[in-house]
């Protein structure tokens, strides 16, 4: 008997997507040979073979052109980069990250349930790292047994200043963990909207609430702003999904959230208040000064940029601003091209998902991206940034492939 179109089972390509995204949970373990980079190296020969044979159709030619221009410019900029050795390393890292996007795209074209696979991958990431985060928050211990993480843990402790408790999981630095959580939260919110039974609903809400607790206790203002924006947008879609026929479900969920806030509010927000009183003003001034100093170098380069890793090598720290990092290192022309490509992907995804609950993801990304972009010290060499952006690309591919085969829940 033929299965109904909306009852398609996960196939092996769905599981590939889930496992690749879930591999981000290994964080900085392995140093240069992180799990997701090893996966990328393994998949590289297959991707090269597919590209040479011309079997893959590119849904967004601008994205492919951007990748080509990015690496061409990156190679040329090595001639004036202030740190030739580390610049080469960053380009290799970014190449491996973009190869992951290409792999996810190939799998998405063959997967049965691409959207659910993306949600499953990000949920797996959280399920793997959340026990470590809870252990850190409850015991104030961290992964010191991982020698290469000890310095990152200490930098996280110094960064948080008066903060007594924080969770960096396998990333060591809490800011990096907060950034990944902020990128993946819309998928957990979307999971609640797409639930089909009470068991799924309870699991999804429980995972979502536990996830939100981590950046709140970590006292990350950028993450908390992103959470608030995600939640406000979510409430609109939540009412559309459940409010018309099940007000009891809404009231029950609100009562649960309010009860947690009342019972554990002093624990959740105490460190945020302390940090606001002691650290934040000085931290903001310091970050802005670093950006201004980087912009001076950018101006001196005649807007061409100072080359890969130029900022970190010059100032021995990152700019804590994704836009500034890209602009200062890669120049105005590549920066504008990147903005155009990202904007076109988001616009295409919005148009494809308009009228469905999936549109929640691109809306949240647009609204929270500016805040998420100032949480971590550096971004471009980290795989999580490219996987987060690649997830939007993959979602477009999945919607284009499945829209005629399996209807999505509509608003």
Secondary structure as UniProt FT lines:
FT   HELIX           5..7
FT   HELIX           12..22
FT   HELIX           23..26
FT   TURN            27..32
FT   HELIX           35..53
FT   HELIX           61..77
FT   TURN            78..80
FT   HELIX           84..110
FT   HELIX           114..139
FT   TURN            144..145
FT   HELIX           147..160
FT   TURN            161..162
FT   HELIX           169..171
FT   HELIX           174..193
FT   HELIX           198..217
FT   TURN            218..219
FT   HELIX           221..238
FT   HELIX           239..243
FT   TURN            244..245
FT   HELIX           247..278
FT   HELIX           280..300
FT   TURN            301..303
FT   TURN            308..309
FT   HELIX           310..315
FT   HELIX           322..353
FT   TURN            354..355
FT   TURN            357..358
FT   HELIX           359..372
FT   TURN            373..375
FT   TURN            380..381
FT   HELIX           383..402
FT   TURN            403..405
//
